[in-house]
Amino acid sequence: MVKILAARLIGLQVAAVCNFCSLPIASTRHRLRLRGGFSAEHLRMANSGSEAKKRIGTHDGTFHCDEVMACWMLHQTKEFAGAQIVRTRDVKTLSEMDIVVDVGAVFDPSSHRYDHHQKTFTDTFDEKHVTTKLSSAGLIYKYFGREILQNIVKNVEIDYDKLYYLIYDNFIEEIDAVDNGVECYPADAVPKYKVSTMLGQRVGRLNPSWNDQGKKPDEQFQKAMQIVGDEMESIVEYYAKAFLPARSIVYAAISSRLDYHPSGKIMVLKTVRCASGREEPW
């Protein structure tokens, strides 16, 4: 009798363990300790999927620099850090995404829908940028850019508002313009040479070619995200850590020029020590 009861008890324990192993555990942090039993809190987390990642939706097929850039920038935000990227054109699937970029024919920041392909879309970055309409890169930068910049360059005493506009003018607008077919110079002008290393071209070449069966589009998309991310980080760091600090020194010299001569034609630049050990960055 004792043996029968023991066997039944062991069977119940094994069944409980097997049943639990089929639960969708969100992360190793929430795995239950088999020795000592299961807590109600652990079971609740395993069943509820409370640690489910947010999902970013964008279109499948050939990828372009703007949505690659948009997805990378979203990963630099608190809300979408580590979010899963789902590439599809299926309307039902897109409707389930936490945020959608470059697909869906809807622009509505309140519901996190950021497409720019619909005919009704005419938004630009601000009133000073009347020629270049926003692509998905510009849209994400416009609405999340300040947070993104603060997460790229931390603990730096700079004017983040100035940096916000500098990065658009010197980086993001190029992506918007290329995606929307805005020429950098008149179409009838004959270029002296060809440029084939622009960011958009480098991203474009990562798309699997028509006869390449070995490359997976989603894996290539991830490689493209790494390229645009490295590019943006280097540009942001340059403007944040080199350009703006140097600009403040020149601005101070202009502002104080009357202290040295009433004509205002003499400016004295503040002496600073460069990283190389030399004095003054001039």
Phi, psi and omega in degrees: 000317179297319180297321180295314179297320179296318180296318179296319180296316178298320179298319178296320180294317179298317179298319180296317180295314180298318179297319180293323183299339179275356181285147181282083180288130187287322182203165180298336180298335185252012176292143184272149176279117180292324177280122178100356175091179183251135176275153179298325181294318179296318179296321180297317180294319181297323181280326187277338184065038186294341181262015181301137181288152171289159183234133177256124178259137172211174187281155175269192183078205180300128178261156183234168185297326187292314181284332174297315179296318180299316181294319179297317180297320179298326177293345179269000179264159180294319185291324187244016176299127180075010182295146177286139178258123181247118182257112184197164171243005180291122186299317181296316180296317180297326181294341181268355182284152177286332178206145181230133180232138171069017178200158175106347178059032178225132171241108181206094182304329183294334178249012179059048175244120188229071173254156182229007187275344182291148184297333182283351184278123180225010187292139171242178184295315176198186184292344179276341181252085186266343185271319188263113173284156182285141167263187179295331177295312179296324179296312180295321179294320181298319186264342181235358190303317183297318177295318181300315181297319180292335178275337177280312179245103183259154175057038177241128181274091179221170175274099183293335178292316176297318179299321180304314181284325178299317182291325176294311183297325188254004180210299188292322182299325177302316180295317178300313185295313181298317181294328181264005176075026178273119181286145180284334179216164182306142185297334182276357177282135181266116180291148180283337180202167180262140176254121183235013182241018175295157184303316181298324179290321179295321177294316182301323181289347177280346174296136178302135179287167187299332183249018180255105182268352187272342184261133179266128183306317182293325177291321178294325177300318179296321177296320179296321178299322179295319181295310182293327178295315177299320181296313182294318180300318181293321180290316179298316180295323178298310182291326182283320189256346181238303186296305184295318176299320178294321179299321181294327178292316179294318180298320178296323179293320178294317183295329184257013186297329181288346177288341184254332179200136183298339180287338182075010183268356179246125177241138179247117180276136180298136178281124178228158179258125181281169179298331181284349182102344178286154177269140178071137180271019185252000000 
